Amino acid sequence: MPTLKANLLIALLILLAPVVCASPIQTSKANEDDFGPVVRAYLGYLRNEQEVVDDRASRHEVSAGYYRRNSNRIKALRQMAIRLARESRNDYLPELEAVTADELTLLFEKPPNPVGFRVGQVLKNTFRYLGMVRSTEPFYLFARLDPYEQADRTEKDLTQKPSQGVEIGPRSLSRSRRVLP
């Protein structure tokens, strides 16, 4: 009798194992279905990018370091996109950029120190810092401001500077020379 119960338990475990193992996959698909068409399209784009990177790696067209970094970048972008979509509950995502510390020169002429980044900070009236995602190495994620937001911020900067008493023109330290005819 004990062996019959043991055999029955083993058979039950074998039958339920695929159901238990498959549930996380179904859950992730269900989570993706919670988003609107724009967010789903972006997540699909990231999935396609990962397939391209995987394919290039399988053909030995790229180095292992390149493969790792780009796979981690895609993972970081995916995490941020899902976080933004859940927090805003809106079917909209800004243009996202994920860079490592040594890649900041791709976005900025004079790269700022990432230690000083604050979430929500706007850099160079072009990018809003969204946060850091650690995926083997830290990726700094930015949202590119849309052109209207960039123009609005530039206009605000120009109108605020004169009201703060900041001189716009060049300031000379000596008086100009008087010329006699």
HUBELGI-V918635 format. One record per backbone hydrogen bond with DSSP energy under -0.5 kcal/mol. CO is the residue of the C=O (numbers start at 1). NH is the residue of the N-H. E is the energy in kcal/mol with one decimal. If there is no record, write none. Layout:
co=CO nh=NH e=E
co=CO nh=NH e=E
This chain:
co=1 nh=5 e=-2.1
co=2 nh=6 e=-2.2
co=3 nh=7 e=-2.8
co=4 nh=8 e=-2.4
co=5 nh=9 e=-2.4
co=6 nh=10 e=-2.4
co=7 nh=11 e=-2.5
co=8 nh=12 e=-2.3
co=9 nh=13 e=-2.3
co=10 nh=14 e=-2.4
co=11 nh=15 e=-2.1
co=12 nh=16 e=-2.2
co=13 nh=17 e=-1.7
co=14 nh=18 e=-0.6
co=16 nh=20 e=-2.4
co=17 nh=21 e=-2.7
co=18 nh=22 e=-1.9
co=19 nh=23 e=-1.1
co=22 nh=26 e=-2.0
co=23 nh=27 e=-2.3
co=24 nh=28 e=-2.2
co=25 nh=29 e=-1.9
co=26 nh=30 e=-2.5
co=27 nh=31 e=-2.4
co=28 nh=32 e=-1.8
co=29 nh=33 e=-1.8
co=30 nh=34 e=-0.6
co=31 nh=34 e=-0.8
co=32 nh=35 e=-1.4
co=36 nh=40 e=-2.3
co=37 nh=41 e=-2.1
co=38 nh=42 e=-2.0
co=39 nh=43 e=-2.6
co=40 nh=44 e=-2.3
co=41 nh=45 e=-2.4
co=42 nh=46 e=-2.4
co=43 nh=47 e=-2.0
co=44 nh=48 e=-2.4
co=45 nh=49 e=-2.5
co=46 nh=50 e=-2.2
co=47 nh=51 e=-1.9
co=48 nh=52 e=-2.1
co=49 nh=53 e=-2.4
co=50 nh=54 e=-2.8
co=51 nh=55 e=-2.6
co=52 nh=56 e=-2.7
co=53 nh=57 e=-2.2
co=54 nh=58 e=-2.3
co=55 nh=59 e=-1.5
co=56 nh=61 e=-2.8
co=56 nh=62 e=-0.7
co=57 nh=60 e=-1.4
co=63 nh=67 e=-2.3
co=64 nh=68 e=-2.6
co=65 nh=69 e=-2.6
co=66 nh=70 e=-2.5
co=67 nh=71 e=-2.5
co=68 nh=72 e=-2.5
co=69 nh=73 e=-2.2
co=70 nh=74 e=-2.3
co=71 nh=75 e=-2.1
co=72 nh=76 e=-2.3
co=73 nh=77 e=-2.6
co=74 nh=78 e=-2.3
co=75 nh=79 e=-2.4
co=76 nh=80 e=-2.3
co=77 nh=81 e=-2.6
co=78 nh=82 e=-2.4
co=79 nh=83 e=-2.3
co=80 nh=84 e=-2.9
co=81 nh=85 e=-2.4
co=82 nh=86 e=-2.3
co=83 nh=87 e=-2.7
co=84 nh=88 e=-2.6
co=85 nh=89 e=-1.6
co=85 nh=90 e=-0.6
co=90 nh=92 e=-1.6
co=94 nh=96 e=-0.5
co=95 nh=144 e=-2.9
co=97 nh=142 e=-2.7
co=99 nh=140 e=-3.6
co=100 nh=103 e=-1.3
co=101 nh=104 e=-1.0
co=103 nh=106 e=-2.3
co=104 nh=107 e=-1.4
co=104 nh=108 e=-2.4
co=109 nh=111 e=-0.7
co=112 nh=114 e=-0.5
co=113 nh=116 e=-1.5
co=114 nh=117 e=-1.3
co=118 nh=121 e=-2.4
co=121 nh=123 e=-0.5
co=121 nh=129 e=-3.0
co=123 nh=126 e=-2.1
co=123 nh=127 e=-2.1
co=126 nh=145 e=-3.2
co=127 nh=123 e=-3.2
co=127 nh=129 e=-0.5
co=128 nh=143 e=-2.5
co=129 nh=120 e=-3.3
co=131 nh=141 e=-3.0
co=133 nh=135 e=-0.8
co=133 nh=139 e=-2.6
co=135 nh=137 e=-2.2
co=137 nh=135 e=-2.0
co=139 nh=133 e=-2.6
co=139 nh=141 e=-0.6
co=140 nh=99 e=-2.1
co=141 nh=130 e=-3.0
co=141 nh=131 e=-1.1
co=142 nh=97 e=-2.6
co=142 nh=144 e=-0.5
co=143 nh=128 e=-2.7
co=144 nh=95 e=-0.5
co=146 nh=150 e=-2.4
co=147 nh=151 e=-2.5
co=148 nh=152 e=-2.3
co=149 nh=153 e=-2.3
co=150 nh=154 e=-2.4
co=151 nh=155 e=-2.5
co=152 nh=156 e=-2.3
co=153 nh=157 e=-2.3
co=154 nh=158 e=-2.1
co=155 nh=159 e=-2.2
co=156 nh=160 e=-2.0
co=157 nh=161 e=-1.7
co=158 nh=162 e=-0.9
co=159 nh=163 e=-0.8
co=160 nh=164 e=-1.0
co=161 nh=164 e=-0.7
co=161 nh=166 e=-1.7
co=162 nh=165 e=-1.5
co=170 nh=172 e=-0.5
